Amino acid sequence: MALTDGGAAQALHDEEAGRARAAPVPLTERLHVSSLDLRLAIMAAVLAAMAIAFHAVTGNFLTPENLYNVAQQSAVVGIVAAAIALVIVERQIDLSVGSVLATVGVLVAWLIYTKGWHWAPACLAGWAVAVAIAVYQGWLTAYLGVPSFVVTLGGLVTFRGVAFLISDGRTQPVTDATFLLIGGGLDGAIGVTGSWALGILVCGWLAWNAARRRRLAVQHGFTPRPLLLDVLYTGFFAVAVLGFVAAMCAYRIPSKEAPQGIPNPVLIWALVVAFIAFLVNRTSFGRYVYAIGGNPEAAALVGIPVKRVMLQTFVLLGTMVAVAAVVAVSRLNAGTNSLGSGMELYAIAAAVIGGIALSGGSGTVLGTVLGALVIQFLESGLLLLDVSVGHRMLIIGQVLIVAVVFDVIYRRRTGERSQ
């Protein structure tokens, strides 16, 4: 007997439901692991593999001295990468960060050394200049519609020239003892007690945050991740934090007996990441940034002030570039015209390797931390292997390309599964 239209529709629905039940559910969905968690896990595994491989070859990569230096060297790039990530999320770019960093750094050093300013007002003057540059470039991009690539490419050349003009081509040394603490060095760390207290505090926050996420999932009717997985995930990062603290506390400067602890540049980097993560996750500004990156036209239609938010993002980046410039000058004890050379490459590479999509709309600030560490691990490992500068640049450039290829393939496969 022929089926009626209603019977045929019901049979088709039952058949599709049967196929859906028979289809295998991806492991990540069964474990309630987000795409973000998976990417961070992959990045952490790559970082661990690099450290083990370089230590096996060189024999001194995982020593406290090398890890202490790697942590300090990563801070400047990491600070800039955390802020430039939001610019990239908005589908924009800033190629001038290295030149602006040089301009601000040389200005601060020149005011301290040549003009005799106290370091605090000198740093404020440098920040004001960075914000002015950010407003200028951001306004051209957001309000006039000039492509940010063109605006900041011009800034890359222009502000490198400004750095030369400020210092007249001469290095500006800085000797203020208090200012030099910002960049680490002698006594430029928070000590053993402060380091362990901070490490334990972070571990406590990780446990509290995991418990809070599980509680909120249950309250809103979602199935939380398996408890064992949450314990392993939280435990991994807790062990990483405590291991980092142990390594920093094990390092002793040859001229001093007391161990150093976490260096000040790393602490500043952590504060910057925490601040930007707060903006992204807890404020309307952060939601607007990702909405603009996802679809600028739709964001404008729902009432998001696209131009103003874009300008604010450039100002935030300018502020963080100023912070990075102060840290860099303090570390080098001087402001030089070459300050920040190649910074745009390393900052953008750290953001992209950390999972920020060049197409905009997705990525995480925490990923930039892992991206910056990958870049610095690679740089330090190749340096320990006595690889020449040219070959190091070649390898790092290709790593960036590989990261983008991985990002494209990963997102394409994820999109196919979600369809």
C-alpha positions in Angstrom: 0.0 0.0 0.0 1.4 3.4 -0.9 2.5 5.7 1.8 0.7 9.0 2.3 2.7 12.3 2.1 2.7 12.5 5.9 3.8 8.9 6.2 6.6 9.4 3.7 7.8 12.4 5.6 7.8 10.5 8.9 9.6 7.6 7.3 12.3 10.0 5.9 12.6 11.7 9.3 13.0 8.3 11.0 15.6 7.2 8.5 17.7 10.4 9.0 17.4 10.1 12.8 18.6 6.5 12.6 21.6 7.6 10.5 22.4 10.4 13.0 22.3 7.9 15.9 24.5 5.5 13.9 27.1 8.2 12.9 30.1 8.2 15.2 30.4 11.2 17.5 33.8 12.9 17.4 35.9 12.3 20.6 36.1 16.0 21.2 32.3 16.3 21.4 32.0 13.3 23.6 34.6 14.8 26.0 33.1 18.3 25.6 36.5 19.6 24.5 36.3 22.9 22.7 38.3 23.8 19.6 40.1 26.4 21.7 41.1 23.8 24.3 42.3 21.4 21.5 44.5 24.1 19.9 46.0 25.1 23.2 46.8 21.5 24.0 48.4 21.0 20.6 50.5 24.2 21.1 51.6 23.1 24.6 52.6 19.7 23.2 54.6 21.3 20.4 56.3 23.6 23.0 57.2 20.6 25.2 58.5 18.6 22.2 60.7 21.5 21.1 62.2 21.9 24.6 63.0 18.2 24.9 64.4 18.0 21.4 66.7 21.0 21.8 67.9 19.8 25.2 68.6 16.4 23.9 70.8 17.9 21.1 72.4 20.8 23.0 72.4 19.4 26.6 71.8 22.9 28.2 68.5 24.1 26.8 66.4 23.2 29.9 69.0 24.7 32.3 67.7 27.4 34.7 70.1 30.0 33.1 68.7 29.4 29.6 65.1 29.3 30.7 65.5 32.5 32.6 67.0 34.2 29.6 64.2 32.8 27.3 61.5 34.0 29.6 62.9 37.6 29.7 63.5 37.7 25.9 60.0 36.5 25.2 58.4 39.2 27.3 58.8 42.2 24.9 57.5 40.2 21.9 54.7 38.7 24.1 53.5 42.1 25.3 53.2 43.4 21.7 51.7 40.1 20.4 48.9 40.1 23.1 47.7 43.5 21.8 48.3 43.0 18.1 46.2 39.9 18.3 43.0 42.1 18.8 44.0 44.2 15.8 44.3 41.0 13.7 41.0 39.7 15.1 39.4 42.8 13.6 40.8 41.9 10.2 43.4 44.7 10.4 47.2 44.7 10.7 49.9 46.9 12.1 53.3 46.7 10.5 54.7 49.7 12.3 54.9 48.3 15.9 58.7 47.8 15.7 59.4 51.3 14.5 57.0 52.8 17.0 58.7 50.8 19.7 62.0 52.3 18.6 60.6 55.8 18.5 59.2 55.5 22.0 62.3 53.7 23.4 64.7 56.2 22.0 62.6 59.1 23.2 62.4 57.8 26.7 66.2 57.2 26.8 66.9 60.6 25.3 64.8 62.4 27.8 66.5 60.5 30.7 70.1 60.8 29.4 70.3 64.0 27.4 67.5 66.1 29.0 68.0 64.8 32.6 64.3 63.9 33.1 63.2 61.5 35.8 62.3 58.1 34.3 58.6 58.3 35.3 57.7 61.5 33.3 59.9 60.3 30.5 57.9 57.0 30.3 54.6 59.0 30.4 55.9 61.2 27.5 56.8 58.1 25.5 53.3 56.6 26.2 51.7 59.9 25.0 53.7 59.8 21.8 52.7 56.1 21.2 49.0 56.9 21.8 49.2 59.9 19.4 50.7 57.7 16.7 48.0 55.1 17.3 45.2 57.7 17.1 46.7 59.0 13.8 47.0 55.5 12.2 43.8 54.2 13.7 41.8 57.3 12.5 43.1 56.9 9.0 42.1 53.2 9.0 38.8 53.4 10.9 37.3 56.7 9.8 38.8 57.3 6.4 38.9 53.7 5.3 42.5 53.6 4.3 43.8 50.0 4.4 45.7 49.4 7.6 48.4 47.6 5.7 49.2 50.8 3.7 48.9 53.1 6.7 51.2 51.0 9.0 53.6 50.2 6.1 54.2 53.9 5.8 54.5 54.1 9.6 57.1 51.3 9.6 59.4 53.6 7.5 58.3 56.9 9.0 58.8 56.2 12.6 62.1 54.4 12.2 63.2 57.7 10.7 61.7 59.6 13.7 63.8 57.4 16.0 67.0 58.4 14.1 66.0 62.1 14.3 65.3 62.0 18.0 68.7 60.5 18.9 70.6 62.0 15.9 71.8 58.5 15.2 73.5 58.1 18.6 72.9 55.5 21.3 71.3 57.0 24.5 72.6 55.1 27.6 70.4 54.8 30.7 71.9 54.3 34.1 69.0 55.0 36.5 69.1 52.0 38.9 65.4 52.1 39.6 64.5 52.2 35.9 66.8 49.3 35.1 64.8 47.1 37.5 61.9 47.1 35.1 63.9 45.1 32.5 65.3 42.5 34.9 69.0 42.1 35.4 70.5 42.5 38.9 67.7 42.5 41.5 65.2 42.8 38.6 63.0 39.9 39.9 60.5 39.4 42.7 62.6 36.9 44.7 61.9 33.3 45.8 59.2 34.0 48.3 57.2 36.3 46.0 57.6 33.8 43.1 56.3 30.8 45.0 53.5 32.8 46.5 52.5 34.0 43.1 52.8 30.5 41.6 50.5 29.0 44.3 48.0 31.8 43.8 47.8 31.1 40.1 47.4 27.4 40.8 44.6 28.2 43.2 42.9 30.4 40.5 43.2 27.6 38.0 41.4 25.1 40.3 38.7 27.7 41.2 38.1 28.6 37.6 37.7 24.9 36.6 35.2 24.3 39.4 33.4 27.5 38.4 33.1 26.4 34.8 31.7 23.0 35.9 29.2 24.6 38.2 28.0 27.1 35.6 27.6 24.3 33.0 25.4 22.4 35.4 23.4 25.5 36.3 22.6 26.2 32.6 21.7 22.7 31.7 24.9 21.7 29.9 26.9 18.5 30.4 30.3 19.3 31.9 33.4 17.7 30.8 34.4 14.5 32.5 35.9 15.2 35.9 39.1 13.3 35.2 39.7 15.4 32.0 39.2 18.6 34.0 41.6 17.4 36.7 44.2 16.5 34.1 43.8 19.7 32.2 44.0 21.9 35.3 46.8 19.8 36.7 48.9 20.1 33.6 48.9 23.9 33.7 49.4 23.9 37.5 52.5 21.7 37.0 53.7 24.0 34.2 53.3 27.0 36.4 55.1 25.5 39.4 57.8 24.1 37.1 58.4 27.5 35.7 58.6 29.0 39.2 61.1 26.3 40.2 63.3 27.0 37.2 63.3 30.8 37.9 64.1 30.3 41.5 66.9 27.9 40.7 68.7 30.6 38.6 71.5 32.5 40.3 73.4 35.4 38.9 77.1 34.6 39.1 77.8 37.8 41.1 75.1 37.2 43.6 74.3 34.3 46.0 70.6 34.8 46.3 68.4 33.2 43.6 66.4 35.5 41.4 62.8 34.3 41.1 60.4 35.4 38.4 61.9 38.4 36.5 60.1 41.7 36.3 59.6 41.6 32.5 57.8 38.3 32.8 55.6 39.7 35.5 54.7 42.7 33.4 54.0 40.4 30.5 51.6 38.3 32.7 49.8 41.5 33.8 49.4 42.7 30.3 48.0 39.3 29.2 45.6 39.2 32.2 44.4 42.7 31.5 43.7 42.1 27.8 42.1 38.7 28.6 39.8 40.6 31.0 38.9 43.1 28.3 38.1 40.3 25.8 36.1 38.0 28.2 34.5 40.4 30.6 33.7 43.7 28.7 31.5 44.7 25.8 34.6 46.1 24.1 36.0 42.5 23.8 32.7 41.2 22.4 32.6 44.0 19.9 36.1 43.3 18.7 35.3 39.7 17.9 31.9 40.6 16.4 33.6 43.1 14.1 36.2 40.5 13.0 33.4 38.0 12.4 31.4 40.3 10.1 31.9 44.1 10.2 28.8 44.8 8.2 26.6 42.8 10.5 28.2 44.4 13.5 27.4 47.8 12.2 23.8 46.8 11.5 23.2 45.7 15.1 24.5 49.0 16.5 28.1 48.3 17.3 30.2 51.5 16.9 32.7 49.8 14.5 34.9 52.8 13.8 35.2 53.8 17.4 36.0 50.3 18.6 38.6 49.9 15.8 40.3 53.2 16.9 40.2 52.0 20.5 41.9 48.8 19.5 44.8 50.7 17.9 45.1 52.9 21.0 45.3 49.8 23.1 48.1 48.4 20.9 49.9 51.7 21.1 49.8 51.6 24.9 51.2 48.1 25.0 53.9 49.0 22.5 54.9 51.8 24.9 55.1 49.3 27.8 57.2 47.0 25.6 59.5 49.9 24.7 60.1 50.7 28.3 60.9 47.1 29.1 63.2 46.8 26.1 65.2 50.0 26.9 65.5 48.9 30.5 66.8 45.5 29.5 69.4 47.0 27.1 70.3 49.8 29.4 70.1 52.1 26.4 67.9 53.4 23.6 69.2 52.5 20.1 68.0 53.2 16.6 67.9 49.5 15.9 65.5 48.9 18.8 62.5 46.8 17.7 63.9 45.7 14.4 61.9 42.8 13.0 59.4 43.2 15.9 56.5 43.2 13.5 57.5 39.8 12.2 57.9 38.2 15.6 54.7 39.7 17.1 52.5 38.8 14.1 54.1 35.3 14.0 53.5 34.8 17.7 49.8 35.8 17.3 49.3 33.6 14.2 51.2 30.6 15.7 49.1 31.0 18.8 45.9 30.6 16.8 44.8 34.1 15.8 43.1 33.8 12.4 44.4 36.3 9.8 40.8 36.2 8.4 39.6 37.7 11.7 37.0 36.9 14.2 38.7 34.1 16.2 41.7 33.4 18.4 42.7 33.8 22.0 45.1 36.0 24.0 46.5 33.0 25.9 47.5 31.5 22.5 49.8 34.4 21.9 51.7 33.5 25.0 52.4 30.0 23.7 53.1 31.5 20.2 55.7 33.9 21.6 57.3 31.0 23.6 57.4 28.9 20.4 59.2 31.7 18.6 61.7 32.3 21.4 62.3 28.5 22.0 63.1 28.2 18.3 65.4 31.3 18.4 67.2 30.1 21.5 67.6 26.5 20.4 69.0 27.5 17.0 71.4 30.0 18.8 72.6 27.2 21.0 73.2 25.1 17.9 75.3 27.9 16.5 73.0 28.4 13.5 73.8 31.7 11.7 71.5 34.7 11.7 70.4 34.2 8.1 69.5 30.6 8.6 67.6 31.4 11.8 65.5 34.0 10.0 64.9 31.6 7.1 63.7 28.9 9.5 61.5 31.2 11.6 59.9 32.6 8.4 59.0 29.1 7.2 57.6 28.2 10.6 55.2 31.1 10.2 54.1 29.8 6.9 53.6 26.3 8.3 51.5 27.8 11.1 49.3 29.6 8.7 48.9 26.4 6.6 48.0 24.4 9.7 45.5 27.1 10.7 43.8 27.0 7.2 43.6 23.2 7.2 42.5 23.0 10.8 39.7 25.5 10.3 38.6 23.9 7.0 38.2 20.5 8.6 36.5 21.9 11.6 34.0 23.8 9.3 33.3 20.6 7.3 32.5 18.7 10.5 30.2 21.5 11.8 28.1 21.6 8.5 
